[in-house]
Amino acid sequence: MRSIVKTFPGVKALSDVTLTVAAGEVHAICGENGAGKSTLMKVLSGVHPHGSYDGEIRFQGEGCSFKDIRASEARGIVIIHQELALVPYLSIAENIFLGNEHAARGIISWNETLKHASRLLKRVGLKEHPQTRVADIGVGKQQLVEIAKALSKKVKLLILDEPTAALNDEDSAQLLRLILELKEQGITSIIISHKLNEISAVADSVTVLRDGRTIETLDVRSEETTEDRIISSMVGRDLDHRFPDRTPYDGTADTHPALEVRDWTVHHPIDQQRKVVDNVSVHVRRGEIVGIAGLMGAGRTELAMSVFGRSYGRNISGTVFKDGKQIRTKTVPEAVGHGIAYVTEDRKQYGLNLIDTISRNITLSALPKVTKRGVVDEHEETRVAESFRKTMNIKTPTVFEQVGRLSGGNQQKVVLSKWIFAGPDVLILDEPTRGIDVGAKYEIYTVIDQLAAEGKAVVFISSELPELLGMCDRIYTMAAGRLTGEISRAEATQEVLMRHMTMDKR
């Protein structure tokens, strides 16, 4: 790709970007959110068609001018987006060959479909039957179905955009192994990832983008290419400390916790015999950041969502106390009314209205604050949004931009702004930095730290143990829906946390 320039209204997303990928290598692309990584790959794969950008694409020595994604796939270039493009109620086999069916005279041959699907599933290491519904398998297996779908199109260049963002460690490791196996079979891969340990594990080269420009391409196998070296190139500055300095909470001032949950039990919404949260008791004080650690399925999100207006689960029992007094949180408005806010791990589905503006999203959680006699004061709404745009460093030309057009990191800042505007006493953060680069992470850590310094009580759920160790005053651990430990900042290490996270107290 040579001298690629791509402009959206009010924003130059790519400015003279050059990318060279060798045949048969795994090439990583790194950069902060909004650096232009996904946009560059959408240009390459025909999502942004020829004519909508300036510059030249050459593949296997020939010039390319893809009018759409089917044109790029015909040349063997296949992209797997961060949001998987599978139909949940169709079978695995139907998804693999959707739009590319084994058919004669308009009639699908199901024998051929199932036979070829079985062969592809074996190739990606997936043991599910081809007729299994996609809705009935986990996200990690769905990623493998996407790769099987790519292989069905005789892929030569596979593009993976944040392929492990929603996966646990085991599924991530399996996917990375598969990428290396495909490399041995001669398939070239481009992987966009914020997880530098993954890049070190599988990539041969890494190209760093910053503010829509190519900064440099590094040889990952070189001793000089360390994680700190890549981070420095991504953010344009050295990050000596990945977490802001903070004075640990001492707990001497408060008599009652800001939020206390006692004997909390939640049953699965469909399988109501199964407990997803089992007799859990936790508390957090004002000015304190308390972490919750656990592997996938430990019950962390289920605990948070059920406390926040019973947004998840059935047959919920237990009591919630705010500043020592028992409160009702049976609905979301009740929870918000008691000063509790919940920043969801799924910002696109539950946290934002993607087709509305930044200003409207920020004020949604507390509309009465910008309302006069039942009518929204648009001037006040704009003033509030503009204030958060500056203080949160949301990268956008205007607060009237659609939220869906922002990068992941900037979307997360809008979600945080929405709940900060509501003025909560207790802020529950569920994977607040998932899919966000190191530079934007530091900005969000600073905001969280400031909220604690202002006397807010913060519950911090994360799958990244270094993040919990760097930010939290205390850490609870969960496994299989039960609480397995409460560890102080002084005692907490990755080894101690992992030991408790894999403990079975049943």
C-alpha positions as CSV (number, residue, x, y, z in Angstrom):
1,M,0.0,0.0,0.0
2,R,1.6,3.3,-1.1
3,S,0.7,6.9,-0.1
4,I,-2.8,6.0,1.1
5,V,-5.0,9.0,2.0
6,K,-8.5,8.6,3.3
7,T,-10.7,11.5,4.4
8,F,-14.1,11.5,6.2
9,P,-16.1,14.7,6.8
10,G,-14.0,16.8,9.1
11,V,-11.4,14.1,9.7
12,K,-8.3,13.0,7.8
13,A,-8.2,9.3,8.9
14,L,-5.1,8.3,6.8
15,S,-2.4,10.6,5.6
16,D,0.3,9.3,3.2
17,V,0.3,5.8,4.8
18,T,2.7,3.1,3.4
19,L,2.5,-0.6,4.3
20,T,4.7,-3.4,2.9
21,V,3.9,-7.0,3.9
22,A,6.1,-9.9,2.8
23,A,4.6,-13.1,1.5
24,G,4.2,-15.8,4.2
25,E,4.7,-13.6,7.2
26,V,2.5,-12.6,10.1
27,H,2.5,-8.8,10.1
28,A,1.2,-6.8,13.1
29,I,-0.3,-3.3,13.0
30,C,-0.2,-1.3,16.2
31,G,-1.3,2.2,17.2
32,E,-3.5,4.1,19.5
33,N,-7.3,4.1,19.0
34,G,-8.0,6.5,16.2
35,A,-4.6,5.9,14.6
36,G,-6.2,4.6,11.4
37,K,-5.5,0.9,11.7
38,S,-9.0,-0.4,10.9
39,T,-9.5,2.2,8.3
40,L,-6.3,1.1,6.5
41,M,-7.5,-2.5,6.5
42,K,-11.0,-1.5,5.2
43,V,-9.2,0.3,2.3
44,L,-7.2,-2.9,1.6
45,S,-10.2,-5.2,1.7
46,G,-12.6,-3.1,-0.4
47,V,-14.9,-2.0,2.4
48,H,-13.8,1.5,1.4
49,P,-13.9,1.1,-2.4
50,H,-11.4,2.3,-5.0
51,G,-12.1,6.0,-5.7
52,S,-13.0,6.8,-2.1
53,Y,-9.3,7.1,-1.2
54,D,-6.0,8.3,-2.8
55,G,-3.0,6.0,-3.2
56,E,-2.1,2.7,-4.7
57,I,-2.5,-1.0,-3.7
58,R,-0.4,-3.7,-5.2
59,F,-1.0,-7.4,-4.4
60,Q,1.3,-10.1,-5.6
61,G,3.0,-7.6,-7.9
62,E,-0.3,-6.4,-9.6
63,G,-2.2,-3.1,-9.1
64,C,-5.6,-3.5,-7.4
65,S,-8.7,-1.3,-7.5
66,F,-11.3,-3.2,-5.5
67,K,-14.9,-1.9,-5.9
68,D,-16.2,-3.9,-3.0
69,I,-15.4,-6.6,-0.5
70,R,-16.3,-9.4,-3.0
71,A,-13.7,-8.1,-5.4
72,S,-11.0,-8.3,-2.8
73,E,-12.1,-11.8,-1.7
74,A,-11.9,-12.9,-5.3
75,R,-8.2,-12.1,-5.2
76,G,-7.8,-14.0,-1.9
77,I,-7.8,-11.1,0.6
78,V,-10.3,-11.8,3.4
79,I,-10.9,-9.6,6.5
80,I,-12.4,-10.7,9.8
81,H,-13.7,-7.7,11.7
82,Q,-13.7,-7.2,15.4
83,E,-17.5,-7.5,15.5
84,L,-18.0,-11.0,14.1
85,A,-20.2,-11.2,11.0
86,L,-22.0,-14.5,11.8
87,V,-25.7,-15.3,11.8
88,P,-26.4,-16.8,15.2
89,Y,-29.5,-18.8,14.3
90,L,-27.9,-20.5,11.3
91,S,-25.7,-23.5,11.5
92,I,-21.9,-23.4,11.4
93,A,-21.9,-24.9,7.9
94,E,-24.5,-22.4,6.7
95,N,-22.4,-19.5,8.0
96,I,-19.2,-20.8,6.4
97,F,-20.7,-20.9,2.9
98,L,-23.2,-18.0,3.3
99,G,-23.0,-16.2,-0.1
100,N,-20.7,-18.8,-1.4
101,E,-23.1,-21.8,-1.4
102,H,-22.4,-25.3,-2.9
103,A,-25.3,-25.2,-5.4
104,A,-26.3,-26.4,-8.8
105,R,-29.2,-24.8,-10.7
106,G,-30.1,-22.8,-7.7
107,I,-30.4,-25.9,-5.4
108,I,-28.0,-26.2,-2.4
109,S,-26.2,-29.5,-2.1
110,W,-26.3,-30.1,1.7
111,N,-24.1,-33.2,1.4
112,E,-21.3,-31.2,-0.3
113,T,-21.8,-28.3,2.2
114,L,-21.5,-30.6,5.3
115,K,-18.6,-32.5,3.8
116,H,-16.5,-29.4,3.0
117,A,-17.5,-27.7,6.3
118,S,-16.3,-30.8,8.3
119,R,-13.0,-30.6,6.4
120,L,-12.6,-26.8,7.2
121,L,-13.5,-27.3,10.8
122,K,-10.9,-30.0,11.2
123,R,-8.3,-27.7,9.6
124,V,-9.0,-24.9,12.2
125,G,-9.2,-27.4,15.1
126,L,-12.9,-27.1,15.9
127,K,-14.6,-30.3,16.9
128,E,-18.2,-29.1,16.7
129,H,-20.7,-30.7,14.3
130,P,-21.2,-28.5,11.2
131,Q,-25.0,-28.4,11.9
132,T,-24.5,-26.9,15.3
133,R,-26.1,-23.4,15.6
134,V,-23.6,-20.6,15.9
135,A,-25.6,-19.2,18.9
136,D,-24.8,-22.4,20.8
137,I,-21.0,-22.0,20.7
138,G,-18.7,-19.5,22.5
139,V,-17.0,-16.5,21.1
140,G,-13.7,-18.2,20.8
141,K,-15.2,-21.0,18.7
142,Q,-17.0,-18.4,16.6
143,Q,-13.6,-16.8,15.7
144,L,-12.5,-20.2,14.4
145,V,-15.7,-20.4,12.3
146,E,-14.8,-17.0,10.8
147,I,-11.4,-18.3,9.9
148,A,-12.9,-21.5,8.4
149,K,-15.1,-19.2,6.4
150,A,-12.1,-17.3,5.2
151,L,-10.3,-20.6,4.2
152,S,-13.4,-21.6,2.2
153,K,-12.7,-18.6,0.0
154,K,-9.1,-19.8,-0.8
155,V,-7.6,-17.0,1.3
156,K,-4.1,-15.8,0.5
157,L,-4.0,-12.8,2.8
158,L,-5.9,-13.0,6.1
159,I,-6.7,-9.8,7.9
160,L,-7.7,-10.1,11.6
161,D,-8.9,-7.0,13.4
162,E,-8.5,-7.4,17.2
163,P,-9.1,-11.2,17.0
164,T,-8.7,-11.9,20.7
165,A,-10.3,-8.8,22.2
166,A,-13.3,-10.8,23.5
167,L,-11.5,-14.1,24.2
168,N,-10.2,-15.7,27.4
169,D,-6.6,-16.7,27.7
170,E,-7.2,-20.3,26.5
171,D,-9.2,-19.3,23.4
172,S,-6.6,-16.6,22.6
173,A,-3.8,-19.1,22.8
174,Q,-5.6,-21.5,20.5
175,L,-6.3,-18.8,17.9
176,L,-2.6,-17.6,18.0
177,R,-1.5,-21.2,17.4
178,L,-3.8,-21.5,14.4
179,I,-2.4,-18.3,12.9
180,L,1.1,-19.8,13.1
181,E,-0.2,-23.1,11.5
182,L,-1.7,-21.1,8.7
183,K,1.7,-19.3,8.2
184,E,3.3,-22.8,7.8
185,Q,0.7,-23.5,5.1
186,G,1.8,-20.3,3.2
187,I,-1.0,-18.0,4.2
188,T,0.1,-14.4,4.9
189,S,-1.7,-12.7,7.9
190,I,-2.1,-9.1,9.0
191,I,-3.2,-8.8,12.7
192,I,-4.3,-5.7,14.4
193,S,-3.9,-6.0,18.2
194,H,-3.3,-3.9,21.3
195,K,-1.9,-6.9,23.1
196,L,1.8,-6.6,22.7
197,N,2.5,-10.0,24.3
198,E,0.5,-11.6,21.4
199,I,2.4,-9.6,18.8
200,S,5.7,-10.8,20.4
201,A,4.4,-14.4,20.2
202,V,3.3,-14.6,16.6
203,A,4.4,-11.6,14.5
204,D,7.5,-11.3,12.3
205,S,7.1,-7.6,11.7
206,V,5.1,-4.7,13.2
207,T,4.1,-1.5,11.6
208,V,3.2,1.4,13.9
209,L,0.6,4.0,13.0
210,R,0.1,7.3,14.8
211,D,-2.5,10.0,13.9
212,G,-3.1,8.4,10.5
213,R,0.5,8.2,9.5
214,T,3.1,5.5,9.2
215,I,5.7,5.9,12.0
216,E,7.9,2.9,11.4
217,T,8.1,-0.9,10.7
218,L,10.1,-3.0,13.2
219,D,11.5,-6.5,13.1
220,V,9.8,-8.2,16.0
221,R,12.6,-10.9,16.2
222,S,15.2,-8.2,16.9
223,E,16.4,-7.8,20.4
224,E,15.8,-4.0,20.1
225,T,12.1,-4.4,19.5
226,T,10.8,-4.6,23.1
227,E,7.3,-3.8,24.3
228,D,8.5,-0.5,25.7
229,R,10.0,0.3,22.3
230,I,6.7,-0.3,20.5
231,I,4.7,1.6,23.1
232,S,7.1,4.6,22.7
233,S,6.5,4.5,19.0
234,M,2.7,4.3,19.3
235,V,2.2,7.2,21.7
236,G,5.1,9.4,20.7
237,R,6.5,9.5,24.2
238,D,8.0,7.2,26.8
239,L,5.6,5.6,29.3
240,D,7.8,5.1,32.3
241,H,4.8,4.3,34.3
242,R,1.8,2.6,32.8
243,F,-0.4,3.5,35.7
244,P,-0.8,7.0,37.4
245,D,0.8,7.4,40.8
246,R,-1.8,7.4,43.5
247,T,-1.9,7.5,47.3
248,P,-3.4,4.1,48.4
249,Y,-6.7,4.3,50.3
250,D,-6.1,3.9,54.1
251,G,-9.7,3.4,55.2
252,T,-9.5,5.3,58.4
253,A,-12.1,8.0,57.7
254,D,-15.2,5.9,56.9
255,T,-17.5,4.2,59.3
256,H,-19.8,2.6,56.7
257,P,-19.0,1.3,53.2
258,A,-20.3,3.4,50.4
259,L,-21.7,0.2,48.9
260,E,-22.1,-3.2,50.6
261,V,-23.6,-6.3,49.0
262,R,-24.4,-9.2,51.4
263,D,-25.2,-12.8,50.6
264,W,-25.9,-12.1,47.0
265,T,-27.2,-15.0,44.9
266,V,-28.2,-15.0,41.2
267,H,-29.6,-17.8,39.1
268,H,-29.1,-18.1,35.4
269,P,-32.0,-16.5,33.4
270,I,-32.7,-19.6,31.3
271,D,-31.3,-22.5,33.4
272,Q,-32.8,-21.3,36.6
273,Q,-31.4,-24.3,38.6
274,R,-27.9,-23.0,38.0
275,K,-26.4,-20.4,40.3
276,V,-24.1,-17.9,38.5
277,V,-23.4,-15.9,41.6
278,D,-23.5,-17.9,44.8
279,N,-23.7,-16.2,48.2
280,V,-21.2,-13.4,47.5
281,S,-20.6,-10.5,49.9
282,V,-18.4,-7.5,48.9
283,H,-18.0,-3.9,49.9
284,V,-16.3,-0.7,48.7
285,R,-15.6,2.6,50.6
286,R,-15.5,6.1,49.4
287,G,-12.2,7.0,47.8
288,E,-11.3,3.3,47.4
289,I,-10.8,1.3,44.1
290,V,-11.7,-2.3,44.6
291,G,-10.9,-4.9,41.9
292,I,-12.8,-8.1,41.1
293,A,-10.7,-10.7,39.3
294,G,-11.8,-14.0,37.8
295,L,-11.6,-16.2,34.8
296,M,-14.3,-16.3,32.1
297,G,-17.5,-17.6,33.7
298,A,-16.5,-16.7,37.2
299,G,-19.6,-14.5,37.6
300,R,-18.0,-11.0,37.8
301,T,-20.3,-9.4,35.1
302,E,-23.3,-11.3,36.4
303,L,-22.7,-9.9,39.9
304,A,-22.3,-6.3,38.6
305,M,-25.3,-6.4,36.3
306,S,-27.6,-8.0,38.9
307,V,-26.7,-5.4,41.6
308,F,-27.3,-2.6,39.0
309,G,-31.1,-2.8,38.8
310,R,-31.2,-6.5,38.4
311,S,-30.2,-6.2,34.8
312,Y,-29.2,-9.8,34.7
313,G,-30.5,-13.1,36.2
314,R,-33.5,-14.6,37.9
315,N,-34.4,-15.5,41.5
316,I,-32.0,-12.9,42.9
317,S,-31.6,-12.8,46.7
318,G,-29.4,-10.8,49.1
319,T,-29.3,-7.2,50.4
320,V,-27.6,-4.0,49.2
321,F,-26.5,-1.2,51.6
322,K,-25.6,2.3,50.8
323,D,-23.7,4.2,53.5
324,G,-24.9,1.8,56.1
325,K,-28.6,1.9,55.1
326,Q,-30.4,-0.9,53.2
327,I,-31.6,0.2,49.7
328,R,-33.8,-1.2,46.9
329,T,-32.1,-1.7,43.5
330,K,-34.7,-3.8,41.8
331,T,-34.7,-1.5,38.7
332,V,-32.1,0.5,36.9
333,P,-33.8,3.8,37.7
334,E,-33.7,2.8,41.4
335,A,-30.0,2.0,41.2
336,V,-29.2,5.3,39.5
337,G,-31.4,7.1,42.0
338,H,-29.2,5.8,44.8
339,G,-26.1,7.0,43.1
340,I,-24.9,3.8,41.5
341,A,-23.5,3.8,37.9
342,Y,-22.5,0.8,35.8
343,V,-20.1,1.1,32.8
344,T,-20.8,-2.1,30.8
345,E,-18.2,-4.3,29.2
346,D,-20.2,-4.2,25.9
347,R,-20.2,-0.5,25.1
348,K,-21.6,-1.0,21.6
349,Q,-24.7,-3.0,22.6
350,Y,-25.5,-1.7,26.1
351,G,-23.4,1.4,26.7
352,L,-24.1,3.7,23.7
353,N,-26.7,4.7,21.1
354,L,-24.3,4.4,18.2
355,I,-26.6,6.3,15.7
356,D,-27.0,9.3,18.0
357,T,-24.6,12.1,18.7
358,I,-21.8,12.4,21.3
359,S,-23.7,15.2,23.1
360,R,-27.0,13.2,23.3
361,N,-25.2,10.1,24.6
362,I,-23.4,12.0,27.3
363,T,-26.5,13.5,28.8
364,L,-28.8,10.5,28.4
365,S,-28.2,9.1,31.9
366,A,-29.2,12.5,33.6
367,L,-31.5,14.3,31.2
368,P,-33.3,16.3,34.0
369,K,-30.0,18.2,34.4
370,V,-30.3,19.6,30.9
371,T,-34.1,19.9,30.8
372,K,-36.4,22.9,31.4
373,R,-40.1,22.2,31.8
374,G,-39.8,18.8,30.2
375,V,-37.9,20.1,27.1
376,V,-34.1,19.4,26.6
377,D,-32.1,22.6,26.5
378,E,-29.9,21.9,23.5
379,H,-27.5,24.8,24.2
380,E,-26.9,23.4,27.8
381,E,-26.6,19.9,26.4
382,T,-23.9,21.1,23.9
383,R,-22.1,23.0,26.7
384,V,-22.0,19.9,28.9
385,A,-20.8,17.7,26.0
386,E,-18.1,20.2,25.0
387,S,-16.8,20.3,28.6
388,F,-16.4,16.5,28.6
389,R,-14.9,16.5,25.1
390,K,-12.1,18.8,26.5
391,T,-11.6,17.2,30.0
392,M,-11.7,13.6,28.7
393,N,-9.7,14.4,25.5
394,I,-12.3,12.8,23.2
395,K,-10.8,13.0,19.7
396,T,-13.6,14.4,17.5
397,P,-14.0,17.6,15.5
398,T,-17.5,18.2,17.0
399,V,-19.8,16.8,19.7
400,F,-22.5,16.5,17.0
401,E,-20.5,13.5,15.5
402,Q,-22.2,10.1,15.5
403,V,-20.8,8.0,18.4
404,G,-20.6,5.0,16.1
405,R,-17.9,6.8,14.0
406,L,-15.5,7.1,16.9
407,S,-12.7,4.8,17.7
408,G,-13.1,2.3,20.6
409,G,-11.1,4.3,23.0
410,N,-13.1,7.5,22.3
411,Q,-16.3,5.6,22.6
412,Q,-15.2,4.4,26.0
413,K,-14.5,8.0,27.1
414,V,-18.1,8.9,26.0
415,V,-19.5,6.1,28.2
416,L,-17.5,7.2,31.2
417,S,-18.5,10.9,30.5
418,K,-22.2,9.8,30.5
419,W,-22.0,8.2,33.9
420,I,-19.7,10.9,35.5
421,F,-22.3,13.5,34.4
422,A,-24.9,11.6,36.3
423,G,-22.9,12.3,39.5
424,P,-22.8,8.8,41.0
425,D,-21.3,8.0,44.4
426,V,-20.5,4.4,43.3
427,L,-19.1,3.6,39.9
428,I,-18.9,0.0,38.7
429,L,-16.5,-0.4,35.8
430,D,-16.7,-3.6,33.8
431,E,-13.6,-4.1,31.6
432,P,-13.3,-0.3,31.1
433,T,-10.2,-0.6,28.9
434,R,-11.1,-3.6,26.8
435,G,-9.9,-3.2,23.2
436,I,-8.1,0.1,24.0
437,D,-4.5,1.1,23.3
438,V,-2.0,1.9,26.0
439,G,-2.1,5.6,25.5
440,A,-5.9,5.8,25.9
441,K,-5.7,3.3,28.8
442,Y,-3.5,5.7,30.7
443,E,-5.9,8.6,30.2
444,I,-8.8,6.4,31.4
445,Y,-6.7,5.3,34.4
446,T,-6.1,8.9,35.3
447,V,-9.8,9.7,35.2
448,I,-10.6,6.7,37.4
449,D,-7.9,7.8,39.8
450,Q,-9.3,11.3,39.9
451,L,-12.8,10.0,40.7
452,A,-11.5,8.0,43.6
453,A,-9.6,11.1,44.8
454,E,-12.9,13.0,44.7
455,G,-14.4,10.5,47.1
456,K,-16.2,8.2,44.7
457,A,-16.3,4.5,45.4
458,V,-15.0,2.5,42.4
459,V,-15.5,-1.2,41.6
460,F,-13.0,-2.2,38.9
461,I,-13.7,-5.5,37.0
462,S,-10.8,-6.6,34.7
463,S,-9.4,-9.7,33.0
464,E,-5.9,-8.0,32.9
465,L,-4.2,-8.8,36.2
466,P,-1.4,-6.1,35.8
467,E,-4.3,-3.6,35.4
468,L,-5.9,-4.7,38.7
469,L,-2.5,-4.7,40.5
470,G,-1.6,-1.3,39.2
471,M,-5.0,0.4,40.0
472,C,-6.7,-1.3,43.0
473,D,-6.5,-0.9,46.8
474,R,-8.1,-4.3,47.4
475,I,-8.9,-7.2,45.0
476,Y,-11.7,-9.8,45.4
477,T,-11.3,-13.0,43.4
478,M,-14.2,-15.1,42.1
479,A,-14.4,-18.7,40.7
480,A,-17.5,-20.5,39.5
481,G,-19.8,-17.8,41.0
482,R,-18.3,-17.9,44.4
483,L,-16.0,-15.5,46.2
484,T,-12.6,-17.2,46.7
485,G,-10.4,-14.4,48.2
486,E,-10.0,-10.8,49.4
487,I,-6.4,-9.7,48.9
488,S,-4.8,-6.4,49.9
489,R,-2.7,-4.3,47.6
490,A,0.4,-5.2,49.6
491,E,-0.2,-9.0,49.3
492,A,-1.4,-9.0,45.7
493,T,0.7,-10.6,42.9
494,Q,-0.3,-12.2,39.6
495,E,0.5,-15.6,41.1
496,V,-1.6,-15.0,44.3
497,L,-4.5,-13.8,42.2
498,M,-4.3,-16.7,39.8
499,R,-4.2,-19.2,42.7
500,H,-7.4,-17.8,44.1
501,M,-9.1,-17.5,40.7
502,T,-8.6,-21.2,40.0
503,M,-9.7,-22.2,43.5
504,D,-12.9,-24.3,43.9
505,K,-14.7,-23.6,47.1
506,R,-17.7,-25.7,46.4
